Amino acid sequence: MNFKCLSLIVIFCFHFLLTPLHAASKIGVIAALQGNVSIQSDITKDKKTPGKVGDPINENQMVITEDNSKAQILLKDQTTLSIGPNSEVVIDQFVLGAGSDKGTLSASFKKGLFKYTSGKIATDRGNVKINVPNTVITVRGTEFLGNIKTDKTSVVLLSGAISLTSLNRVQEVVRSGFGVTIGGP
């Protein structure tokens, strides 16, 4: 083998070993949508791709709705994240264990109306963390609604139980129909 050929093989191997692999794995899909919905990758922050039913959702992608639009994301464990008009959600982390009822989920609702419905991994407290401005919501077998405005966030429990942690203060909501407002006057 000549020196040039060997040099090219060595360069190729180093390039392959040192280049990060960006193969994203699908953690869910857009199960339903109405109106204008887009997906924005964490890698291409400036580029929004129009979303359609069946599109895969990966960690760290933002799903964005416009006026008169809404979307529902279905994760592999049957968790659903629904957002209304002018809303944004990012699934920060989703790990599904071998038994498909163990794992972790961390999602961030950035603005707008949303609904969270637990899937299989939300049976143990602490496995699921939902981030809203200035607050972390821990869920267990839960369904709740939220509304994020510029000055406050409201959350109403539909079923199950939630813990809201904000500024080192914890509030438990265990009765359906009850809720909490964070921020505001």
Secondary structure as UniProt FT lines:
FT   HELIX           3..18
FT   STRAND          26..34
FT   STRAND          37..40
FT   TURN            45..46
FT   STRAND          48..50
FT   TURN            53..54
FT   STRAND          56..58
FT   TURN            59..60
FT   STRAND          62..65
FT   TURN            67..68
FT   STRAND          70..75
FT   TURN            76..77
FT   STRAND          80..83
FT   TURN            85..86
FT   STRAND          88..96
FT   TURN            98..99
FT   STRAND          103..117
FT   HELIX           120..123
FT   TURN            125..126
FT   STRAND          128..132
FT   TURN            133..134
FT   STRAND          135..148
FT   STRAND          152..166
FT   TURN            167..168
FT   STRAND          169..173
FT   TURN            176..177
FT   STRAND          179..183
//
